[in-house]
């Protein structure tokens, strides 16, 4: 149709057109198809306006949306803007996340600030850090570091001025009133005046109390110094090969140097001395601890920090006149012998020398034997004669130690104190015999 009249019924079914001139349908309340009155006002605003075939197409109309049917969703409630709101699940999860991010940012900023203050910023971080001190920082007293820390305050550097310059060696404090043990060859040739340098770098004047060239022991005394810490003495006769030891001193003027090693051998008989000087004999403690020039007179200590020897001599492969260095063969005077000599020097000004009362004449092999040391002569009133020994006898063992060279007998006798009783095994002709010899002090 071109007149705008929609004559179709709802659903699209055609309806016969009204005759022309019939006019508009009477206004009034609509009814349902079964004739029931709705009671709606006389108005174009009714709910089934689209289904009314008689509606005036030119009248204003509005479609009223039908109400909810059974089973439909509930209408969205109206929210009061002034009412308090409950947090949603998303908000509950977001709050701790934001808090953690803020805490991490703050911690990072503080860490960077402390790093900058400590000088750690501006370069790469090396190594793995630790907030706790390492276990080694709490060193046990029996550790090597603990022993060194305890002994070092008692070790000194000894300097003695002489005609040829200044002699320098080491020493250690043996009494609270200032007595110090060192080597005779450290103070030999000096003027009797010395100085010592302590572990903390302080210095003090000292004087030579006495010296024993044959045992290579000297005693000096520090004056006008209080608070000195003496060493603790060990027992050199109780040592065993393999025992750990520390050598402490000033090798090559490097003060407070500590080296470690073991007891390599015991009763290593030594004969030493400079040309034109006295010959020194002693049955030494051999060690592989690094000892060099300047260690002379310093202590050799055991694993408990007790002094068991006085570092004295080293073996070297260099030729005469060349500077010798450590090759792992160092020798120390046993502390039992050094202590006895020191007490003699402090008490009487000189040391007693232990003798057996006989002169040695060479090895037993030279007289057709199989070893030992032959006695060239025996003093009539000496210890050897009193024990029944005669000239020509060959000493095979002294106190259980085998004799192979005259130095062995002299050095081992000097190790014992006067009055000591030792067992001597000897050969006379083809027979072997034993004797007990009471050693004596030299009458000189």
Secondary structure as UniProt FT lines:
FT   TURN            10..11
FT   TURN            20..21
FT   TURN            33..34
FT   TURN            47..48
FT   HELIX           49..51
FT   TURN            53..54
FT   TURN            57..58
FT   TURN            70..71
FT   TURN            81..82
FT   HELIX           89..117
FT   TURN            118..119
FT   TURN            121..122
FT   HELIX           135..137
FT   TURN            141..142
FT   HELIX           144..152
FT   TURN            153..154
FT   STRAND          155..162
FT   TURN            163..164
FT   STRAND          165..173
FT   TURN            176..177
FT   STRAND          179..182
FT   HELIX           184..187
FT   TURN            188..189
FT   STRAND          190..197
FT   TURN            199..200
FT   STRAND          203..212
FT   TURN            213..216
FT   STRAND          217..222
FT   STRAND          232..233
FT   HELIX           236..238
FT   TURN            241..242
FT   STRAND          244..251
FT   TURN            252..253
FT   STRAND          254..272
FT   TURN            275..276
FT   STRAND          280..287
FT   TURN            293..294
FT   TURN            296..297
FT   STRAND          299..302
FT   TURN            303..304
FT   STRAND          306..314
FT   TURN            320..321
FT   STRAND          330..334
FT   HELIX           335..348
FT   STRAND          354..355
FT   STRAND          358..363
FT   HELIX           364..367
FT   STRAND          373..378
FT   TURN            380..381
FT   HELIX           383..386
FT   TURN            387..388
FT   TURN            391..392
FT   STRAND          394..398
FT   TURN            399..400
FT   STRAND          401..402
FT   HELIX           406..415
FT   TURN            418..419
FT   STRAND          421..428
FT   TURN            429..430
FT   STRAND          431..438
FT   STRAND          440..441
//
